Amino acid sequence: MTTAAITGVTARAVVTPMKRPLRNAFGIIDAGPLVLIDVSTDQGVTGHSYLFAYTRLALKPLVLLVEEIGRELTGKALAPFDLMKAMDAKFRLLGWQGLVGMAVSGLDMAFWDALGQLAGKPVVELLGGSARPIPAYDSYGVLDAAADERTLRSSRDEHGFRAIKTKGGHGDLATDEAMIKGLRALLGPDIALMLDFNQSLDPAEATRRITRLADYDLTWIEEPVPQENLSGHAAVRERSEIPIQAGENWWFPRGFAEAIAAGASDFIMPDLMKVGGITGWLNVAGQADAASIPMSSHLLPEASAHVLAVTPTAHWLEVLDFAGAILSHPLQVTDGKVTAKGPGLGLAWNESAVAKYQVT
């Protein structure tokens, strides 16, 4: 079989609507700024992926970066490991973090998607696994048990979610405790409940709040302190009765090696668009397996379902749907689980919706 070659890379920016705004400790996310990536090949298939840019301010530079990097990849073989090595060399002096890292990760996902399409298989099968239902949690912002009761009951009773995540750190300890107490009473003892502080606390305050919240049977406390403060995470973890989750903002496999060595968390949750795409994820999955650390996903649920299915310590898949409005086949949650779809990553753009939400 002749190896496919890259013939072009294009990127487009869209801002998608959200079914529910996401409030965290730093503000409200009320729309989905996404960069859609297309990698065309000489075999007639086009690989797709997307990036969540967090803010509209990052859309134009991300589009430019993806297309400029892609221009230099034209004519190269569609071999993700080789391409990652080449991009590592290219950006070694500049550094991997930030928009460059996201662009590289997004391209890697599109490479794998194209390979899956060429083979007529889902990516999970290219990785040596098979599609299987992955337990998922419904990811919310700040919640109020009374005001959000109908939505939460729908998550549990209609969609079958057995886990819910909420955000904290937007107020004082009493505010966090009142929210968690109300949610636990509403959801009952059999629903896993996670709390994400989004890096909003210092180690002392995080420890104080976690101590008070330990009575509510939380599955994890996520990013209690700034992500780069590995020693701070480790200090909080040492004193915490609740497992510590982190990793969505750690960059590429090296970042996870450093965090694991520091004992920064009980669980890890890489983000495919910051860990180096699928190629980077596989490396981190090996690290998690060797360290016996449960590994979950962050965002990008469509692609995450493929890689979690071949992750030895797979834990939870996060469902936070930013892309459903522009996909021909939006994510499906069945009995609280998500199963990988193909061919490739199972991504296809709804072009009429893309045109509606595209920004320049």
N, C-alpha and C positions, 0 to 999 in steps of 0.2 A: 504494500500500500504506500503510495506516494505521500510524503508529508505535506500538509497544506502550508501555504505561505500567506502572510498578511499582505493585503493589498490596500488597506486604508483604515483609518480610525476617525470617527466623528463623535461629537458630543453635543447634547442639547440640554438646556436648562428648562425645568418646569417648576411650577409651584402648585402643589396639589391641595385640595381641601381636606380637612380632617373631620371625622365624625364627632370627635370630642376634643376640645383643647386640652393641652397637657401642661399643667402648672407644676413647677418645681421650686426649689429654694431660690432661684435666681430670676424667675419670671414665668412667662406663659409662651408655649409653642402652640400657635394656632393654625399653622399651615406647614406643608412639607416641601421645603426647597430641595429639589432633587436634580442630579446630573445623570442623564441617560447616555450610556456608552454603547456604541456599535463598532465592532471590529469585523470588517469584511475580509474574505479569503478568496484565493484563486480556485477554490473548490465549490464556490457558489453558495456558501452558507455565511451567515453573519452572526457573530457572538454578541450577546447582550448582557449588560449588567447595569446597576445604578448605584449612586452614592447619595447619602443623605448629608446635605451640606450644613445643617444646623441653622444657618442664617443666610438670607438672600445675599448678603454682602460677599459671600464666598462663591456664589454661583459663577460669575464671569471668570474669575481667576482659575477656578477648577476646570471649567470648559476649556479655557486656553491651555492649561497644563496638559490635560488629557490629549488634546489634539496635537500639541507640539511634541510631546513624547511619542505619540503614535506616528507622527510623520517620520521620525527616525527609525521606527520599527518596520516600515514598509519594505517588503521583500524578504523579511526574516521568517524562518520556519516557525510554525505555530507549536512551540514546545515550551510550556510554562516554566519549567525549572530552568531551562537555559536562558529564557528571557528575564526571569527574576535575577539570575546571576549577572546578566548584562546590566540590568537597571541598578543593581546594588553597586556595581563598579562605577556607573555613571554618576550616582548621587552620594557616593561614600563621603566625599569632602563637604558637600552641602548639608547632608543629613537627611534622615528618613522621615522625621516628624512632620506634622502639619499637612498642608495641602498636597505636597509632593508625595507623601506616604499614602494619602487617600487616592490620588490619581494612579499610582503604581498598583495599589490593591484592587481598584476598580478594573483596571486593564487586565489583571491576572484573572479575575472572575469571568470577564468576557472571553478570555482565551479558553478557559475550561468549558464555558458554555458552547463555544464553537466546536471544540473537540467532541463534546457529547452529541451535538447535532450531526457532525460528520459520521459518528459511529451509530447514530440512531438509538442512542441509549441515554438514560439520565446520568448525570455526573457521578452520582453515588455508585453506579455500577462500574464506571471507569476507575473509581478509587478502590474497587475490590469488594464493595459491599452491596447491599440491596436496600431498596426503599422500605422503610418501616415506620410505623406511627411513633412520633417523638412526643413525649409529654410536654405540654406547653402551658405557660402562664399568661394571663391577660394583664397587660401592662398599662397602668393608669398614672395620672399625675396625683396631685393632692386630692384626697377623697373626703367626703362627709357621709357617714353611714345613713343619715336620714335623707339628705338631698339626693344622694346617688343610689338609693336602695333599689329602685327599679332596674337601673343599668347593671348593678352588681348581681342582682338575682338573675338577670338575663345571661350574664357571663356564666354563672354557675349552672342554671337550670336549662337554658336553651342551647348553649354552646358546649356545655359539659366541662368547662374549665374547673380544674381541681386546685388551682393556685392563682392568687391575685397579688400584684405588686402595686404599692402606693409610694408616694414621695413624702419626705419629711424635711425638717430643717427650715421650713418657711416661717416658723414662729418659735416660741420657746418650748421648753420641755413639756409644760402642761398642755400645750396645743398638740404636740406629737402624741402624748399619752391619751388624750381624749379621743383623737382620731383612731388610734390603734384599738383602744378599748371598745369603741363603737363598732368598728369593723369586725373584730373578733366575735362580738355578741351577735352581729347580723349573720356572718358567714358560718358560724359554728366551729367546732373543734376539728372537723375533718378537711377543711380547706387550708392549704399552705398559704401563709401570708408573709410577704417580703416587704421590707422597708428600705427605700433608697434615699440617702442623704445628699447625693450628688456633690460630694466633696465640700460640703458647706460648713463643717465643724473643725475645731482643733482637737487634738487627741484627748485632752482633759475633758472637754465638753462632750465629746463623743462617748467617752467612758461613762460619764455621769448619766447621759440619756439612756444608754444601753442597759445600764444597771437597773434603771426604773422600768424599762420595757421588757425585761427578761421574763416577767410573769405571763406574757401574752403569747407564748409559744410561736415566736417568729422563726421562719425557716432561715432567713439571713438578714444581716444588716449590710447594705451595699454602699461602697465608697464613703465611709464616714468622714474621711479627711482628704485633703488634696492628693490626687493620684500619684504625683511624683514623690510624695513623702512616704517612702517605703518603710522607714524606721517608725514613723508615726502609725502607719497601718499595723505594723508588727506589735507595737506597744498596746494599741487598742485591742488587737486580737488576743494578746496574752491575758488581758483582764476581762474579756467578754465571755458571758455565758451563752451568747448567741453567735453562730458562725458568721465570719466576715467574708463578704463577697466583693471582688474587685476585678479589674482587667479591661474594661471597655475602652479605657484611655491609655493603656500600655501599648507601646508601639513595637510591632514586629517580634519575631521570636526572641531576640536578645532582651527586650524589655521584660518578657515573661521569665526568662532565665534569671535575671537579676531579682525580680520580685519573688520568685520561688525560693531563691537562695536566701533572701532576707526574711522569709517566713511571713510575708506581708498579708496573706489571706488564707482562709480555709478552703474557699472555692475560687475558681477563676471563670471569667466570662469574656473571652476575646470578641472583638468586633471585626468581622471580616474585612471591613474597609480600613482598618488600622493595623491589622496583624499581618498584612501581606497577602490578602485574598485567600484563596483555597490553598495555594502553595505554602503560605505562611502558617495557615491554620494547621495543616498536617504536622508541621514541625512542633507546634505548641501542644497538639494532642499527644504527641510522643512524650513530651516533657511531663504533661499532666498524668499520663499513664505511669511513668517511672516514679513519680512522686505521690501516686495514689490520691490525686486531687480531682474532685468532681468538677466537670467543665460544662458550662452553659453557653448560650449565645447571647449576643446583643444586636438588636435590630436585624434587618435583612432576613426575614424569616424564610423566604422562598429558598435562598441559597443555603441558609443555616440548616435546613432540614436535610440537605445532602451530606454536609460534613459531620453533623452530629451523629448521623447513622453509621459513620465509620470512626467515631471517637470512642475509645475504650471506656472512658470514664464519663460518658454523656450523662447529663443531669437534666436541665430544663432548657426549653426553647422559648425565647421571648417573642410574644406576638404584639407588635406595635405597627399598625398598618399605615405606612405613608404612601405606598405605591399602588394600592388597589385601584385607585381612580384612573390610572393610565395603563393598566394591564388588561390584556384580552381575557386572561384567565386569572382573576384575583385569588389570593390565598384562601384556602378552604381549611376550616377547623372542624374536625369531626370527633365528638366525644372528648373534647379537650386535648386533642392531639393533632399534629401536622405531619403529613407524609410527603416526601420529596416527589416532585413531578418532573417529567422529561418531555421531549429529549433535551439534552443539556441541562440547564437549570430550570427549564420550564417557563422561561420568561418570554413573553411576546407583547409588543406594544400595541395598545389600542390607539391607532394613529389619529383618529378623530378627537379622542380625548387629549392626546399629546398636543395637538394643534390648539385646542381650547385653553390649555393651561401653560403653554410654552411662553417663556419670557426671553427678552433679548438684552 
